[in-house]
């Protein structure tokens, strides 16, 4: 009946050109259903003509519309799939890497110090004796050289792998006049047994401030600013210490929220955690770098990035930082 045909027309759908054409012929072709209904029209009794006529017309409109929309859809599709492939396909996500925890912590430290006017300086990892030791008030045969187990280049005792980035500060002072405000991040090397807690290379950020009237109070306040930015609300404690290149020298301990057992272990149970060395730049060092200690004074500090990264991210073994295990690195995806 007409009603059934109308339902069939409305339900019809296809993306195949052939099927759509077959459908068109079936309804709208010369020998199609519609023409045969129109032919029947004259035999319909007068009383039913109106209703029958409306029904055929409705069927005709529906069939026409259906054929047109389906044809249009097929055409649009073949257009987008043509030259460029299917432009409507969803994109494939690009694998985004993660920053290394060392970089995350290093960038944070740089950011904190850049806000109070420190720039970033870098230098070579393969150093000479002068920049790593002698200029820093560590003459040959000075016992303090033993504090840092040094890798020497076999053929030349003057060439070594830097044991700290203080060498960069020497280079910076040789090439720049005060006021100097610079931090020197970088990799350093020491001939130590590799374990969960120490490695033969690690990373440091050292800072240097040289100007007229720089005082120990300036140093202390700078460190307080740094630790509260880095660790949140925290107390610091300065313990007298010794470094050949600073006088007086101190070791900086920080005390901050200890919530987990790992925190507790890493502080060896005291709650205070040693995070850096610091002091007022020894006048001999300024002199060695061509800066007049009668006019200028300065402070310096140095800290290990790896240790801070272990702490902040509760990493139990320092070796994880250099193994490049993707399962480890992946965990830092959300950090900048
Ligand atoms: N250079 C020292 C080290 O590697 C750290 C330090 C830097 C200490 C500056 C005092 C002043 O251990």
Boltz pocket constraint, residues with backbone or C-beta under 6 A from the ligand:
constraints:
  - pocket:
      binder: B
      contacts: [[A, 163], [A, 164], [A, 165], [A, 166], [A, 206], [A, 207], [A, 243], [A, 246], [A, 249], [A, 250], [A, 277], [A, 278], [A, 279], [A, 300], [A, 301], [A, 302], [A, 303]]
      max_distance: 6.0
